Amino acid sequence: MAAGNSPFPTTRHSVIGGCGQGDNRAWETFFSIYGPIIFRFARRAGLSEHGCEEVVANVAFGLMRAFRGGFEVDPAKGRFRDYLRKIVNREIGSLRRHRSGTANHDHSPEPAEVGNTVEQHWCEIEREERLRACLEQLRAESAARPRDWTAFERYVLKSEPAAQVARDLGISTSRLYVIKHDMIQLLKRIRQELDENLGEV
Amino acid sequence: MFLNRCPKLDELDAFVQDAQSKRIARHLLRCPSCRSKFEELYRDANLLAELRGVASDSLEQCVRERVHAICRMAIAKGNERSSGEKSKRHPRNGDTA
């Protein structure tokens, strides 16, 4: 995701709700986060890179088709994330079965064999990708204050010494700590907003 | 020795990293406001540790871009199909998550 290209919708309505209404921006937001999650989940299940891409394509198109055909998210029947994980698992299994007769099949266990760790893997990947999306959003929102972003990136993300970063940027170390603190507050706000839009992991 | 004034943000932040200053430690025992700030900074430190983990990408950028392109294609394809089917579509009302 490029800096300045916000992954989140400007309105605070639910992303999933937006998908249901055929809002392309909501779909883009959804897939910008869940596309890589699906890919990484399939990769962890042992599929080849090409196989993972096929899973992403099939799940993405299948989801769009389902929503456009009247699919509705009913929280009483479970969380959408759990439903999505089931679809992805089914797609992984289906791809394996389809390829099992060919020379180019994936030698990896069925998702069911992975058992209880499946949900744990999914949650781990989802948590990372959502945090990554928040970081990208933080970068985008900091575009107007490039010095603050540089300070945050060097001091916090790359763990460079505070004195060195402050000297290079011509600010005091106290100011550097304030910038760090402000950026963390902004990050937490972004994360909260994302959790409100997609539900907590 | 007891720290009479409340520590500055950078002093508290440094204390979260190494907990070396006995003066700050003693101050925290007596100052609920600083203690609360310290606890927040401690939670932030955990968040930042996670953040450092995701900052080094586990997916190559080219793979990530391909995945985004696949999803964009699915959206475009879904839109094409949707406009083509609008007149004859019959939603399955019972279809829910």
Interface residues (C-beta under 8 A of the other chain):
Chain A: M1 G22 N24 W27 E28 F31 S32 G35 P36 F39 R40 E49 E53 V56 A57 A60 F61 M64 R65 A66 R68 G69 G70 F71 E72 V73 D74 K77 G78 F80 Y83 R127 E128 E129 L131 R132 L135 V156 L157 S159 A162 T173 S174 L176 Y177 V178 K180 H181 I184 L187 K188
Chain B: K8 L9 D10 D13 D44 L47 L48 E50 L51 R52 G53 V54 A55 D57 S58 L59 V63 R64 R66 V67 H68 I70 C71 R72 M73 A74 I75 K77 G78 N79 R81 S82 E85 R89 P91 R92 N93 D95 T96 A97
